[in-house]
Amino acid sequence: MDNNKSSLLVGPDDKIGMGEAGFLGLQHVLAMDIYVPPIVLAGMMAMGLGDQMGLLQSTFLAAGIGTILQTFVFMKMPVSQGPSFVPLGAAAGVVLASGGLKGNGMGTLIGATLIGSIILIILGATGIFQKIINRLVPALVGGTIITCVGLSLIPTALNSNIFNAPGKIDNNIILASVTALTLLVSVGISLKFKKVRRFFRTSSIILALGVGTIVSTMMGMFNWKEVNEAAWFGLPERTIFHWGINFSPSAIITFIIIYAVITTETTGTWFAMGAVTNHEITDKQWNHGIIGEGLSCMVASLLGTTPVTGYSTNAGVISITGVASKRVFLFAGIWFSILGFFSKLSAFLAAIPAPVIGGVFAIITVTIMLNGLNVIRGLETTDRDLYIIGIPIVLTLALVLLPANVTKNAPQILQYLLGSPIAVAAIAAIILNLVMPKSNPEVTTV
């Protein structure tokens, strides 16, 4: 764990200039492709351009408010919020089953997500959440979950953002490779030359994304037309005041299950953030964190978008840049909030080709996985622990590689779990840790 501490250039509470914090906060925003889930959801619900832009704006604003709340009021760690992919299928299903966009669809979705967020707040306010974590998630399970978080994201970075992204596959690979190489060169320069270490390491991701954007423009892969046609400013209009609110028992039950899955993922994200910042999360932080999570999701509901939760990408960004300043995350929250009103900038971020994001994202996911392995490496493990670590990893890969038709033919509740390798891995690690017999054989090194 000491390695993590020494690798940080700027700790969570270290002072950093406002200008630099603003620049590095933007870097986190650029590295988080939070515009992807709302765009995917808009496509699933056949939204028109106005509704789609409204959903994007609401998502950005909810992420901004949630990030500021978590970082400075509740969790008090460098934590950024963003939309999870887990609820998308259920959200589209609820909307379409309730009359679609022209009926009570979005109102029913808002009602279901609102109730779920209130339950999260109650879990934290009563102290139940911290007791669950202390009982079920020791360091071994936490390290395993972190490892599976990174592992589960690697295929998404490669497939969704590169191999299966729009455009010719060879062009996508070239663009992702150039972006990733720029990141590696920046980090390499920071390691070799001490005088410029801080600049090249802290700015490595934004430099990579900048070079990737320039190269994509030269290759004709950046859609500047959409950026030019986008309005400069606009108020988020597709909120609860536009859609209304409706409470459906079946939709509420569905989203209680969804929130259980999301909370499991968020727990892994917090463990990952604690690992990269060398910070052991206190009981108070667990409870306050879940309250902040619930309030973030409540804000998202009222703004008319899906839940915004702890975003694991940021742990990888901190590992690469060495910057864990809460002030940087404050500015990330401010940038997200600005994007909620600054339509032109939001259109620019949405226009960045997926392979550019993928080139950076692939490296970020690996650093998250390795941080999980670092946690496990610092523990004394026995033979039983090999299975507690190994089985969740196998399940993560199995679900990532599971054919889509198997998931589609499964019962609805099971689909939510099959669509979340992190949740399944976490549940498996917790159960195995509880049921595997404890013994005192010779210590085994992992």
Secondary structure as UniProt FT lines:
FT   HELIX           2..7
FT   TURN            12..13
FT   HELIX           18..31
FT   TURN            34..35
FT   HELIX           36..44
FT   TURN            45..46
FT   HELIX           49..72
FT   STRAND          81..83
FT   TURN            86..87
FT   HELIX           88..97
FT   TURN            98..104
FT   HELIX           105..125
FT   TURN            126..127
FT   HELIX           128..136
FT   HELIX           139..155
FT   HELIX           156..163
FT   HELIX           169..192
FT   HELIX           194..196
FT   HELIX           197..202
FT   HELIX           204..218
FT   TURN            219..220
FT   HELIX           224..229
FT   HELIX           240..243
FT   HELIX           249..276
FT   TURN            277..278
FT   HELIX           283..303
FT   STRAND          308..310
FT   HELIX           313..321
FT   HELIX           326..339
FT   TURN            340..341
FT   HELIX           343..351
FT   HELIX           354..377
FT   HELIX           383..401
FT   HELIX           404..408
FT   HELIX           412..418
FT   HELIX           421..435
//
